Amino acid sequence: MLSNLVNNDWMKAATRRAVKTMAQTAVGLIGTSIIISDVSWQVVLSASLLAGVTSMLTSIAGLPEVSNDIND
């Protein structure tokens, strides 16, 4: 599993997933505020970064978009 970390295809796919997850988290948190001035940007940034780290760690288990011989 950890050999994935040196694989360029895995790194690209995992990074793409992490960025999408971070964006989805940010949009979800921003959407909870009634007006844009009510947004707690520190909370949005913190939660988005945590979501990105979690996504990268989850991707270590394997990514369906990367061939199976790399994930095993």
All heavy atoms as TSV, in Angstrom:
chain	resi	resn	atom	element	x	y	z
A	1	MET	N	N	0.809	-1.203	0.000
A	1	MET	CA	C	0.000	0.000	0.000
A	1	MET	C	C	0.847	1.260	0.000
A	1	MET	O	O	0.584	2.188	-0.743
A	1	MET	CB	C	-0.935	0.015	1.205
A	1	MET	CG	C	-2.195	-0.800	1.038
A	1	MET	SD	S	-3.424	-0.458	2.305
A	1	MET	CE	C	-2.697	-1.222	3.715
A	2	LEU	N	N	1.842	1.323	0.861
A	2	LEU	CA	C	2.644	2.539	0.941
A	2	LEU	C	C	3.501	2.747	-0.292
A	2	LEU	O	O	3.964	3.851	-0.542
A	2	LEU	CB	C	3.503	2.522	2.203
A	2	LEU	CG	C	2.733	2.590	3.514
A	2	LEU	CD1	C	3.671	2.531	4.701
A	2	LEU	CD2	C	1.881	3.842	3.576
A	3	SER	N	N	3.686	1.689	-1.096
A	3	SER	CA	C	4.435	1.863	-2.346
A	3	SER	C	C	3.683	2.773	-3.306
A	3	SER	O	O	4.264	3.313	-4.237
A	3	SER	CB	C	4.703	0.509	-2.998
A	3	SER	OG	O	3.476	-0.111	-3.348
A	4	ASN	N	N	2.381	2.964	-3.072
A	4	ASN	CA	C	1.588	3.884	-3.883
A	4	ASN	C	C	2.125	5.305	-3.822
A	4	ASN	O	O	1.980	6.084	-4.753
A	4	ASN	CB	C	0.132	3.920	-3.411
A	4	ASN	CG	C	-0.609	2.636	-3.700
A	4	ASN	OD1	O	-0.207	1.857	-4.542
A	4	ASN	ND2	N	-1.688	2.422	-2.988
A	5	LEU	N	N	2.724	5.662	-2.695
A	5	LEU	CA	C	3.151	7.037	-2.494
A	5	LEU	C	C	4.244	7.471	-3.459
A	5	LEU	O	O	4.428	8.660	-3.681
A	5	LEU	CB	C	3.616	7.232	-1.050
A	5	LEU	CG	C	2.535	6.998	0.004
A	5	LEU	CD1	C	3.122	7.143	1.391
A	5	LEU	CD2	C	1.377	7.948	-0.180
A	6	VAL	N	N	4.972	6.517	-4.023
A	6	VAL	CA	C	6.022	6.871	-4.983
A	6	VAL	C	C	5.518	6.773	-6.421
A	6	VAL	O	O	6.254	7.048	-7.348
A	6	VAL	CB	C	7.280	5.997	-4.793
A	6	VAL	CG1	C	7.897	6.248	-3.438
A	6	VAL	CG2	C	6.976	4.532	-4.985
A	7	ASN	N	N	4.283	6.374	-6.592
A	7	ASN	CA	C	3.707	6.228	-7.921
A	7	ASN	C	C	3.073	7.539	-8.356
A	7	ASN	O	O	2.209	8.089	-7.668
A	7	ASN	CB	C	2.661	5.107	-7.901
A	7	ASN	CG	C	2.053	4.874	-9.252
A	7	ASN	OD1	O	1.272	5.694	-9.710
A	7	ASN	ND2	N	2.432	3.773	-9.870
A	8	ASN	N	N	3.504	8.052	-9.497
A	8	ASN	CA	C	3.037	9.342	-9.996
A	8	ASN	C	C	1.535	9.342	-10.301
A	8	ASN	O	O	0.845	10.312	-10.007
A	8	ASN	CB	C	3.833	9.735	-11.234
A	8	ASN	CG	C	3.748	11.214	-11.525
A	8	ASN	OD1	O	3.543	12.013	-10.630
A	8	ASN	ND2	N	3.910	11.557	-12.789
A	9	ASP	N	N	1.026	8.259	-10.886
A	9	ASP	CA	C	-0.409	8.177	-11.199
A	9	ASP	C	C	-1.244	8.219	-9.923
A	9	ASP	O	O	-2.273	8.893	-9.862
A	9	ASP	CB	C	-0.732	6.892	-11.980
A	9	ASP	CG	C	-0.180	6.918	-13.386
A	9	ASP	OD1	O	0.056	8.022	-13.916
A	9	ASP	OD2	O	0.028	5.831	-13.956
A	10	TRP	N	N	-0.785	7.489	-8.901
A	10	TRP	CA	C	-1.508	7.494	-7.638
A	10	TRP	C	C	-1.505	8.892	-7.016
A	10	TRP	O	O	-2.524	9.372	-6.542
A	10	TRP	CB	C	-0.890	6.496	-6.653
A	10	TRP	CG	C	-1.612	6.493	-5.341
A	10	TRP	CD1	C	-2.686	5.736	-5.004
A	10	TRP	CD2	C	-1.348	7.331	-4.208
A	10	TRP	NE1	N	-3.096	6.045	-3.725
A	10	TRP	CE2	C	-2.291	7.021	-3.219
A	10	TRP	CE3	C	-0.400	8.302	-3.940
A	10	TRP	CZ2	C	-2.317	7.641	-1.974
A	10	TRP	CZ3	C	-0.419	8.935	-2.705
A	10	TRP	CH2	C	-1.371	8.598	-1.741
A	11	MET	N	N	-0.340	9.537	-7.038
A	11	MET	CA	C	-0.227	10.865	-6.426
A	11	MET	C	C	-1.150	11.864	-7.116
A	11	MET	O	O	-1.821	12.662	-6.461
A	11	MET	CB	C	1.220	11.349	-6.488
A	11	MET	CG	C	1.445	12.629	-5.706
A	11	MET	SD	S	1.053	12.521	-3.949
A	11	MET	CE	C	2.467	11.629	-3.349
A	12	LYS	N	N	-1.208	11.812	-8.451
A	12	LYS	CA	C	-2.098	12.711	-9.188
A	12	LYS	C	C	-3.557	12.450	-8.829
A	12	LYS	O	O	-4.329	13.378	-8.577
A	12	LYS	CB	C	-1.903	12.549	-10.696
A	12	LYS	CG	C	-0.638	13.161	-11.216
A	12	LYS	CD	C	-0.532	12.938	-12.711
A	12	LYS	CE	C	0.774	13.456	-13.268
A	12	LYS	NZ	N	0.906	13.163	-14.697
A	13	ALA	N	N	-3.958	11.171	-8.816
A	13	ALA	CA	C	-5.351	10.818	-8.526
A	13	ALA	C	C	-5.714	11.164	-7.086
A	13	ALA	O	O	-6.793	11.719	-6.823
A	13	ALA	CB	C	-5.577	9.327	-8.786
A	14	ALA	N	N	-4.832	10.890	-6.148
A	14	ALA	CA	C	-5.105	11.179	-4.739
A	14	ALA	C	C	-5.184	12.683	-4.498
A	14	ALA	O	O	-6.054	13.155	-3.761
A	14	ALA	CB	C	-4.032	10.550	-3.854
A	15	THR	N	N	-4.295	13.431	-5.134
A	15	THR	CA	C	-4.320	14.888	-4.984
A	15	THR	C	C	-5.589	15.472	-5.577
A	15	THR	O	O	-6.218	16.358	-4.986
A	15	THR	CB	C	-3.078	15.515	-5.644
A	15	THR	OG1	O	-1.904	14.973	-5.018
A	15	THR	CG2	C	-3.074	17.026	-5.506
A	16	ARG	N	N	-5.997	14.976	-6.737
A	16	ARG	CA	C	-7.228	15.448	-7.372
A	16	ARG	C	C	-8.422	15.194	-6.457
A	16	ARG	O	O	-9.262	16.064	-6.263
A	16	ARG	CB	C	-7.423	14.732	-8.714
A	16	ARG	CG	C	-8.571	15.267	-9.532
A	16	ARG	CD	C	-8.687	14.596	-10.906
A	16	ARG	NE	N	-7.407	14.529	-11.601
A	16	ARG	CZ	C	-6.791	13.385	-11.942
A	16	ARG	NH1	N	-7.349	12.224	-11.671
A	16	ARG	NH2	N	-5.636	13.407	-12.566
A	17	ARG	N	N	-8.481	14.003	-5.864
A	17	ARG	CA	C	-9.577	13.684	-4.942
A	17	ARG	C	C	-9.552	14.580	-3.713
A	17	ARG	O	O	-10.594	15.036	-3.234
A	17	ARG	CB	C	-9.482	12.227	-4.479
A	17	ARG	CG	C	-10.058	11.256	-5.439
A	17	ARG	CD	C	-9.951	9.859	-4.848
A	17	ARG	NE	N	-10.708	8.960	-5.677
A	17	ARG	CZ	C	-11.659	8.164	-5.221
A	17	ARG	NH1	N	-11.953	8.134	-3.945
A	17	ARG	NH2	N	-12.314	7.379	-6.043
A	18	ALA	N	N	-8.364	14.823	-3.176
A	18	ALA	CA	C	-8.237	15.652	-1.980
A	18	ALA	C	C	-8.687	17.085	-2.256
A	18	ALA	O	O	-9.396	17.689	-1.441
A	18	ALA	CB	C	-6.802	15.628	-1.463
A	19	VAL	N	N	-8.297	17.626	-3.403
A	19	VAL	CA	C	-8.698	18.994	-3.750
A	19	VAL	C	C	-10.214	19.076	-3.919
A	19	VAL	O	O	-10.852	20.019	-3.439
A	19	VAL	CB	C	-7.959	19.479	-5.018
A	19	VAL	CG1	C	-8.554	20.761	-5.557
A	19	VAL	CG2	C	-6.475	19.655	-4.723
A	20	LYS	N	N	-10.803	18.082	-4.564
A	20	LYS	CA	C	-12.263	18.069	-4.719
A	20	LYS	C	C	-12.955	17.978	-3.357
A	20	LYS	O	O	-13.951	18.666	-3.113
A	20	LYS	CB	C	-12.690	16.879	-5.595
A	20	LYS	CG	C	-12.375	17.051	-7.051
A	20	LYS	CD	C	-12.828	15.830	-7.839
A	20	LYS	CE	C	-12.517	15.964	-9.310
A	20	LYS	NZ	N	-12.969	14.778	-10.062
A	21	THR	N	N	-12.420	17.147	-2.480
A	21	THR	CA	C	-12.997	17.004	-1.145
A	21	THR	C	C	-12.898	18.311	-0.374
A	21	THR	O	O	-13.854	18.723	0.307
A	21	THR	CB	C	-12.281	15.872	-0.371
A	21	THR	OG1	O	-12.458	14.652	-1.092
A	21	THR	CG2	C	-12.826	15.726	1.038
A	22	MET	N	N	-11.758	18.986	-0.483
A	22	MET	CA	C	-11.577	20.266	0.196
A	22	MET	C	C	-12.569	21.301	-0.335
A	22	MET	O	O	-13.162	22.060	0.444
A	22	MET	CB	C	-10.144	20.749	0.012
A	22	MET	CG	C	-9.129	19.901	0.749
A	22	MET	SD	S	-7.427	20.267	0.307
A	22	MET	CE	C	-7.250	21.906	0.990
A	23	ALA	N	N	-12.750	21.336	-1.643
A	23	ALA	CA	C	-13.697	22.291	-2.236
A	23	ALA	C	C	-15.125	21.994	-1.794
A	23	ALA	O	O	-15.885	22.910	-1.454
A	23	ALA	CB	C	-13.599	22.248	-3.760
A	24	GLN	N	N	-15.494	20.728	-1.757
A	24	GLN	CA	C	-16.838	20.356	-1.317
A	24	GLN	C	C	-17.069	20.729	0.144
A	24	GLN	O	O	-18.147	21.220	0.513
A	24	GLN	CB	C	-17.054	18.852	-1.506
A	24	GLN	CG	C	-17.122	18.443	-2.954
A	24	GLN	CD	C	-17.034	16.938	-3.132
A	24	GLN	OE1	O	-16.660	16.210	-2.211
A	24	GLN	NE2	N	-17.359	16.473	-4.326
A	25	THR	N	N	-16.052	20.535	0.969
A	25	THR	CA	C	-16.156	20.913	2.382
A	25	THR	C	C	-16.333	22.414	2.526
A	25	THR	O	O	-17.184	22.888	3.282
A	25	THR	CB	C	-14.903	20.441	3.146
A	25	THR	OG1	O	-14.791	19.013	3.013
A	25	THR	CG2	C	-14.981	20.817	4.617
A	26	ALA	N	N	-15.533	23.179	1.779
A	26	ALA	CA	C	-15.618	24.642	1.845
A	26	ALA	C	C	-16.990	25.127	1.398
A	26	ALA	O	O	-17.613	25.965	2.069
A	26	ALA	CB	C	-14.533	25.278	0.990
A	27	VAL	N	N	-17.488	24.596	0.307
A	27	VAL	CA	C	-18.807	25.003	-0.194
A	27	VAL	C	C	-19.892	24.663	0.830
A	27	VAL	O	O	-20.793	25.469	1.083
A	27	VAL	CB	C	-19.113	24.344	-1.557
A	27	VAL	CG1	C	-20.568	24.491	-1.944
A	27	VAL	CG2	C	-18.217	24.935	-2.635
A	28	GLY	N	N	-19.786	23.492	1.440
A	28	GLY	CA	C	-20.774	23.101	2.442
A	28	GLY	C	C	-20.762	24.023	3.649
A	28	GLY	O	O	-21.820	24.421	4.148
A	29	LEU	N	N	-19.587	24.390	4.108
A	29	LEU	CA	C	-19.503	25.269	5.276
A	29	LEU	C	C	-19.911	26.700	4.944
A	29	LEU	O	O	-20.566	27.365	5.744
A	29	LEU	CB	C	-18.091	25.243	5.853
A	29	LEU	CG	C	-17.729	23.947	6.573
A	29	LEU	CD1	C	-16.251	23.942	6.940
A	29	LEU	CD2	C	-18.577	23.771	7.807
A	30	ILE	N	N	-19.516	27.176	3.783
A	30	ILE	CA	C	-19.910	28.525	3.373
A	30	ILE	C	C	-21.425	28.598	3.215
A	30	ILE	O	O	-22.056	29.587	3.581
A	30	ILE	CB	C	-19.183	28.937	2.079
A	30	ILE	CG1	C	-17.690	29.125	2.356
A	30	ILE	CG2	C	-19.775	30.215	1.489
A	30	ILE	CD1	C	-16.832	29.226	1.111
A	31	GLY	N	N	-22.012	27.528	2.711
A	31	GLY	CA	C	-23.455	27.483	2.492
A	31	GLY	C	C	-24.274	27.495	3.759
A	31	GLY	O	O	-25.483	27.753	3.724
A	32	THR	N	N	-23.643	27.250	4.897
A	32	THR	CA	C	-24.400	27.261	6.148
A	32	THR	C	C	-24.610	28.672	6.689
A	32	THR	O	O	-25.386	28.860	7.620
A	32	THR	CB	C	-23.694	26.427	7.241
A	32	THR	OG1	O	-22.408	26.994	7.519
A	32	THR	CG2	C	-23.546	24.980	6.806
A	33	SER	N	N	-23.935	29.649	6.108
A	33	SER	CA	C	-24.083	31.043	6.552
A	33	SER	C	C	-25.159	31.741	5.737
A	33	SER	O	O	-25.329	31.481	4.551
A	33	SER	CB	C	-22.768	31.796	6.387
A	33	SER	OG	O	-21.783	31.224	7.200
A	34	ILE	N	N	-25.883	32.602	6.371
A	34	ILE	CA	C	-26.957	33.339	5.699
A	34	ILE	C	C	-26.376	34.363	4.727
A	34	ILE	O	O	-26.826	34.468	3.607
A	34	ILE	CB	C	-27.859	34.034	6.739
A	34	ILE	CG1	C	-28.364	33.001	7.701
A	34	ILE	CG2	C	-28.905	34.870	6.058
A	34	ILE	CD1	C	-29.789	32.825	7.900
A	35	ILE	N	N	-25.376	35.109	5.189
A	35	ILE	CA	C	-24.722	36.079	4.305
A	35	ILE	C	C	-23.213	35.851	4.362
A	35	ILE	O	O	-22.689	35.313	5.336
A	35	ILE	CB	C	-25.063	37.541	4.671
A	35	ILE	CG1	C	-24.740	37.831	6.131
A	35	ILE	CG2	C	-26.516	37.853	4.391
A	35	ILE	CD1	C	-24.946	39.279	6.539
A	36	ILE	N	N	-22.516	36.244	3.309
A	36	ILE	CA	C	-21.095	35.958	3.179
A	36	ILE	C	C	-20.270	36.561	4.312
A	36	ILE	O	O	-19.247	36.011	4.705
A	36	ILE	CB	C	-20.568	36.399	1.788
A	36	ILE	CG1	C	-19.236	35.722	1.464
A	36	ILE	CG2	C	-20.433	37.896	1.701
A	36	ILE	CD1	C	-19.346	34.319	1.051
A	37	SER	N	N	-20.715	37.667	4.881
A	37	SER	CA	C	-19.956	38.274	5.982
A	37	SER	C	C	-20.041	37.460	7.270
A	37	SER	O	O	-19.256	37.671	8.193
A	37	SER	CB	C	-20.424	39.709	6.230
A	37	SER	OG	O	-21.772	39.718	6.641
A	38	ASP	N	N	-20.987	36.521	7.338
A	38	ASP	CA	C	-21.116	35.660	8.509
A	38	ASP	C	C	-20.209	34.438	8.460
A	38	ASP	O	O	-20.132	33.681	9.418
A	38	ASP	CB	C	-22.556	35.175	8.672
A	38	ASP	CG	C	-23.497	36.265	9.127
A	38	ASP	OD1	O	-23.004	37.288	9.646
A	38	ASP	OD2	O	-24.719	36.094	8.955
A	39	VAL	N	N	-19.529	34.229	7.339
A	39	VAL	CA	C	-18.697	33.041	7.175
A	39	VAL	C	C	-17.477	33.139	8.087
A	39	VAL	O	O	-16.785	34.152	8.113
A	39	VAL	CB	C	-18.240	32.885	5.705
A	39	VAL	CG1	C	-17.265	31.729	5.569
A	39	VAL	CG2	C	-19.436	32.692	4.789
A	40	SER	N	N	-17.209	32.089	8.822
A	40	SER	CA	C	-15.994	32.006	9.634
A	40	SER	C	C	-14.908	31.383	8.751
A	40	SER	O	O	-14.841	30.167	8.587
A	40	SER	CB	C	-16.231	31.147	10.875
A	40	SER	OG	O	-15.010	30.958	11.556
A	41	TRP	N	N	-14.090	32.222	8.151
A	41	TRP	CA	C	-13.099	31.753	7.186
A	41	TRP	C	C	-12.051	30.860	7.840
A	41	TRP	O	O	-11.516	29.959	7.192
A	41	TRP	CB	C	-12.473	32.933	6.461
A	41	TRP	CG	C	-13.495	33.651	5.623
A	41	TRP	CD1	C	-14.058	34.859	5.868
A	41	TRP	CD2	C	-14.119	33.157	4.428
A	41	TRP	NE1	N	-14.992	35.163	4.898
A	41	TRP	CE2	C	-15.046	34.135	4.000
A	41	TRP	CE3	C	-13.995	31.983	3.690
A	41	TRP	CZ2	C	-15.825	33.968	2.857
A	41	TRP	CZ3	C	-14.775	31.834	2.539
A	41	TRP	CH2	C	-15.679	32.815	2.144
A	42	GLN	N	N	-11.763	31.070	9.110
A	42	GLN	CA	C	-10.815	30.202	9.807
A	42	GLN	C	C	-11.373	28.785	9.923
A	42	GLN	O	O	-10.652	27.811	9.754
A	42	GLN	CB	C	-10.500	30.751	11.190
A	42	GLN	CG	C	-9.670	32.025	11.140
A	42	GLN	CD	C	-9.458	32.617	12.517
A	42	GLN	OE1	O	-10.272	32.430	13.410
A	42	GLN	NE2	N	-8.350	33.340	12.672
A	43	VAL	N	N	-12.656	28.690	10.209
A	43	VAL	CA	C	-13.295	27.377	10.317
A	43	VAL	C	C	-13.332	26.706	8.945
A	43	VAL	O	O	-13.048	25.511	8.817
A	43	VAL	CB	C	-14.715	27.493	10.910
A	43	VAL	CG1	C	-15.468	26.176	10.825
A	43	VAL	CG2	C	-14.642	27.972	12.350
A	44	VAL	N	N	-13.670	27.462	7.908
A	44	VAL	CA	C	-13.725	26.911	6.550
A	44	VAL	C	C	-12.349	26.382	6.152
A	44	VAL	O	O	-12.216	25.253	5.662
A	44	VAL	CB	C	-14.231	27.958	5.534
A	44	VAL	CG1	C	-14.073	27.463	4.107
A	44	VAL	CG2	C	-15.682	28.312	5.821
A	45	LEU	N	N	-11.308	27.172	6.369
A	45	LEU	CA	C	-9.953	26.761	6.002
A	45	LEU	C	C	-9.513	25.547	6.811
A	45	LEU	O	O	-8.994	24.570	6.252
A	45	LEU	CB	C	-8.982	27.922	6.209
A	45	LEU	CG	C	-7.527	27.632	5.885
A	45	LEU	CD1	C	-7.369	27.285	4.408
A	45	LEU	CD2	C	-6.659	28.818	6.241
A	46	SER	N	N	-9.736	25.575	8.112
A	46	SER	CA	C	-9.335	24.474	8.976
A	46	SER	C	C	-10.036	23.171	8.598
A	46	SER	O	O	-9.400	22.122	8.455
A	46	SER	CB	C	-9.649	24.829	10.427
A	46	SER	OG	O	-9.381	23.748	11.275
A	47	ALA	N	N	-11.340	23.225	8.427
A	47	ALA	CA	C	-12.105	22.024	8.086
A	47	ALA	C	C	-11.737	21.511	6.697
A	47	ALA	O	O	-11.639	20.297	6.480
A	47	ALA	CB	C	-13.597	22.312	8.160
A	48	SER	N	N	-11.496	22.419	5.762
A	48	SER	CA	C	-11.128	22.018	4.401
A	48	SER	C	C	-9.763	21.337	4.379
A	48	SER	O	O	-9.575	20.320	3.698
A	48	SER	CB	C	-11.133	23.220	3.470
A	48	SER	OG	O	-12.434	23.756	3.368
A	49	LEU	N	N	-8.813	21.882	5.117
A	49	LEU	CA	C	-7.491	21.253	5.198
A	49	LEU	C	C	-7.569	19.884	5.851
A	49	LEU	O	O	-6.940	18.925	5.383
A	49	LEU	CB	C	-6.516	22.155	5.943
A	49	LEU	CG	C	-6.080	23.415	5.212
A	49	LEU	CD1	C	-5.218	24.284	6.121
A	49	LEU	CD2	C	-5.335	23.071	3.933
A	50	LEU	N	N	-8.345	19.774	6.912
A	50	LEU	CA	C	-8.517	18.479	7.569
A	50	LEU	C	C	-9.170	17.469	6.627
A	50	LEU	O	O	-8.765	16.305	6.574
A	50	LEU	CB	C	-9.356	18.637	8.836
A	50	LEU	CG	C	-9.605	17.350	9.626
A	50	LEU	CD1	C	-8.297	16.721	10.063
A	50	LEU	CD2	C	-10.494	17.641	10.819
A	51	ALA	N	N	-10.143	17.911	5.846
A	51	ALA	CA	C	-10.795	17.027	4.880
A	51	ALA	C	C	-9.794	16.567	3.823
A	51	ALA	O	O	-9.808	15.405	3.397
A	51	ALA	CB	C	-11.971	17.738	4.223
A	52	GLY	N	N	-8.908	17.470	3.393
A	52	GLY	CA	C	-7.891	17.109	2.405
A	52	GLY	C	C	-6.905	16.084	2.942
A	52	GLY	O	O	-6.564	15.108	2.257
A	53	VAL	N	N	-6.456	16.267	4.169
A	53	VAL	CA	C	-5.536	15.310	4.793
A	53	VAL	C	C	-6.217	13.957	4.954
A	53	VAL	O	O	-5.637	12.904	4.646
A	53	VAL	CB	C	-5.040	15.840	6.160
A	53	VAL	CG1	C	-4.298	14.769	6.935
A	53	VAL	CG2	C	-4.150	17.057	5.956
A	54	THR	N	N	-7.457	13.974	5.404
A	54	THR	CA	C	-8.212	12.729	5.566
A	54	THR	C	C	-8.382	12.012	4.234
A	54	THR	O	O	-8.247	10.790	4.150
A	54	THR	CB	C	-9.588	13.013	6.197
A	54	THR	OG1	O	-9.397	13.685	7.435
A	54	THR	CG2	C	-10.373	11.739	6.421
A	55	SER	N	N	-8.649	12.761	3.186
A	55	SER	CA	C	-8.798	12.176	1.855
A	55	SER	C	C	-7.499	11.510	1.400
A	55	SER	O	O	-7.516	10.405	0.862
A	55	SER	CB	C	-9.219	13.246	0.851
A	55	SER	OG	O	-9.268	12.716	-0.448
A	56	MET	N	N	-6.371	12.183	1.613
A	56	MET	CA	C	-5.080	11.601	1.221
A	56	MET	C	C	-4.808	10.316	2.003
A	56	MET	O	O	-4.368	9.318	1.429
A	56	MET	CB	C	-3.951	12.608	1.444
A	56	MET	CG	C	-3.964	13.782	0.506
A	56	MET	SD	S	-3.741	13.357	-1.237
A	56	MET	CE	C	-1.983	13.059	-1.278
A	57	LEU	N	N	-5.084	10.328	3.291
A	57	LEU	CA	C	-4.860	9.127	4.104
A	57	LEU	C	C	-5.784	7.990	3.683
A	57	LEU	O	O	-5.373	6.830	3.639
A	57	LEU	CB	C	-5.055	9.454	5.590
A	57	LEU	CG	C	-3.991	10.371	6.194
A	57	LEU	CD1	C	-4.382	10.769	7.612
A	57	LEU	CD2	C	-2.623	9.721	6.162
A	58	THR	N	N	-7.019	8.309	3.345
A	58	THR	CA	C	-7.962	7.292	2.877
A	58	THR	C	C	-7.517	6.715	1.540
A	58	THR	O	O	-7.679	5.520	1.281
A	58	THR	CB	C	-9.375	7.893	2.755
A	58	THR	OG1	O	-9.762	8.416	4.023
A	58	THR	CG2	C	-10.384	6.857	2.302
A	59	SER	N	N	-6.925	7.543	0.708
A	59	SER	CA	C	-6.487	7.097	-0.610
A	59	SER	C	C	-5.347	6.090	-0.538
A	59	SER	O	O	-5.109	5.348	-1.493
A	59	SER	CB	C	-6.057	8.296	-1.454
A	59	SER	OG	O	-7.162	9.120	-1.734
A	60	ILE	N	N	-4.634	6.040	0.581
A	60	ILE	CA	C	-3.551	5.064	0.724
A	60	ILE	C	C	-4.089	3.648	0.586
A	60	ILE	O	O	-3.414	2.763	0.063
A	60	ILE	CB	C	-2.815	5.264	2.069
A	60	ILE	CG1	C	-2.037	6.577	2.031
A	60	ILE	CG2	C	-1.873	4.101	2.360
A	60	ILE	CD1	C	-1.405	6.966	3.352
A	61	ALA	N	N	-5.330	3.430	1.006
A	61	ALA	CA	C	-5.942	2.102	0.914
A	61	ALA	C	C	-6.186	1.675	-0.528
A	61	ALA	O	O	-6.358	0.505	-0.817
A	61	ALA	CB	C	-7.252	2.073	1.686
A	62	GLY	N	N	-6.197	2.636	-1.443
A	62	GLY	CA	C	-6.385	2.317	-2.850
A	62	GLY	C	C	-7.357	3.257	-3.513
A	62	GLY	O	O	-8.229	3.812	-2.867
A	63	LEU	N	N	-7.152	3.421	-4.809
A	63	LEU	CA	C	-8.017	4.280	-5.616
A	63	LEU	C	C	-8.499	3.485	-6.819
A	63	LEU	O	O	-7.697	2.898	-7.542
A	63	LEU	CB	C	-7.234	5.507	-6.099
A	63	LEU	CG	C	-6.767	6.477	-5.024
A	63	LEU	CD1	C	-5.821	7.503	-5.626
A	63	LEU	CD2	C	-7.947	7.161	-4.406
A	64	PRO	N	N	-9.803	3.468	-7.061
A	64	PRO	CA	C	-10.321	2.690	-8.193
A	64	PRO	C	C	-9.842	3.218	-9.552
A	64	PRO	O	O	-9.771	2.456	-10.496
A	64	PRO	CB	C	-11.841	2.810	-8.051
A	64	PRO	CG	C	-12.080	3.936	-7.140
A	64	PRO	CD	C	-10.854	4.105	-6.299
A	65	GLU	N	N	-9.498	4.496	-9.626
A	65	GLU	CA	C	-9.073	5.032	-10.917
A	65	GLU	C	C	-7.618	4.719	-11.258
A	65	GLU	O	O	-7.157	4.983	-12.346
A	65	GLU	CB	C	-9.320	6.541	-11.016
A	65	GLU	CG	C	-8.646	7.359	-9.958
A	65	GLU	CD	C	-9.513	7.628	-8.746
A	65	GLU	OE1	O	-10.301	6.780	-8.345
A	65	GLU	OE2	O	-9.385	8.726	-8.188
A	66	VAL	N	N	-6.882	4.126	-10.310
A	66	VAL	CA	C	-5.508	3.697	-10.541
A	66	VAL	C	C	-5.527	2.186	-10.655
A	66	VAL	O	O	-6.215	1.503	-9.915
A	66	VAL	CB	C	-4.589	4.154	-9.385
A	66	VAL	CG1	C	-3.164	3.702	-9.611
A	66	VAL	CG2	C	-4.644	5.665	-9.230
A	67	SER	N	N	-4.765	1.629	-11.589
A	67	SER	CA	C	-4.834	0.202	-11.895
A	67	SER	C	C	-4.637	-0.660	-10.652
A	67	SER	O	O	-3.911	-0.300	-9.713
A	67	SER	CB	C	-3.803	-0.172	-12.950
A	67	SER	OG	O	-2.500	-0.029	-12.434
A	68	ASN	N	N	-5.274	-1.832	-10.648
A	68	ASN	CA	C	-5.270	-2.727	-9.490
A	68	ASN	C	C	-3.894	-3.215	-9.090
A	68	ASN	O	O	-3.644	-3.442	-7.929
A	68	ASN	CB	C	-6.184	-3.920	-9.741
A	68	ASN	CG	C	-7.645	-3.539	-9.691
A	68	ASN	OD1	O	-7.992	-2.552	-9.076
A	68	ASN	ND2	N	-8.488	-4.305	-10.347
A	69	ASP	N	N	-2.983	-3.400	-10.037
A	69	ASP	CA	C	-1.669	-3.914	-9.668
A	69	ASP	C	C	-0.899	-2.916	-8.813
A	69	ASP	O	O	-0.035	-3.288	-8.050
A	69	ASP	CB	C	-0.860	-4.291	-10.904
A	69	ASP	CG	C	-0.646	-3.136	-11.862
A	69	ASP	OD1	O	-1.504	-2.242	-11.903
A	69	ASP	OD2	O	0.385	-3.131	-12.568
A	70	ILE	N	N	-1.251	-1.640	-8.892
A	70	ILE	CA	C	-0.609	-0.633	-8.048
A	70	ILE	C	C	-1.222	-0.647	-6.662
A	70	ILE	O	O	-0.544	-0.471	-5.666
A	70	ILE	CB	C	-0.733	0.780	-8.674
A	70	ILE	CG1	C	0.057	0.815	-9.969
A	70	ILE	CG2	C	-0.260	1.859	-7.736
A	70	ILE	CD1	C	-0.173	2.064	-10.794
A	71	ASN	N	N	-2.528	-0.899	-6.577
A	71	ASN	CA	C	-3.237	-0.852	-5.292
A	71	ASN	C	C	-2.981	-2.085	-4.431
A	71	ASN	O	O	-3.241	-2.047	-3.248
A	71	ASN	CB	C	-4.739	-0.690	-5.508
A	71	ASN	CG	C	-5.079	0.697	-5.982
A	71	ASN	OD1	O	-4.411	1.663	-5.643
A	71	ASN	ND2	N	-6.115	0.804	-6.783
A	72	ASP	N	N	-2.536	-3.164	-4.997
A	72	ASP	CA	C	-2.345	-4.397	-4.234
A	72	ASP	C	C	-0.971	-4.457	-3.593
A	72	ASP	O	O	-0.048	-3.853	-3.943
A	72	ASP	CB	C	-2.551	-5.619	-5.118
A	72	ASP	CG	C	-4.009	-5.718	-5.578
A	72	ASP	OD1	O	-4.888	-5.193	-4.866
A	72	ASP	OD2	O	-4.242	-6.337	-6.617
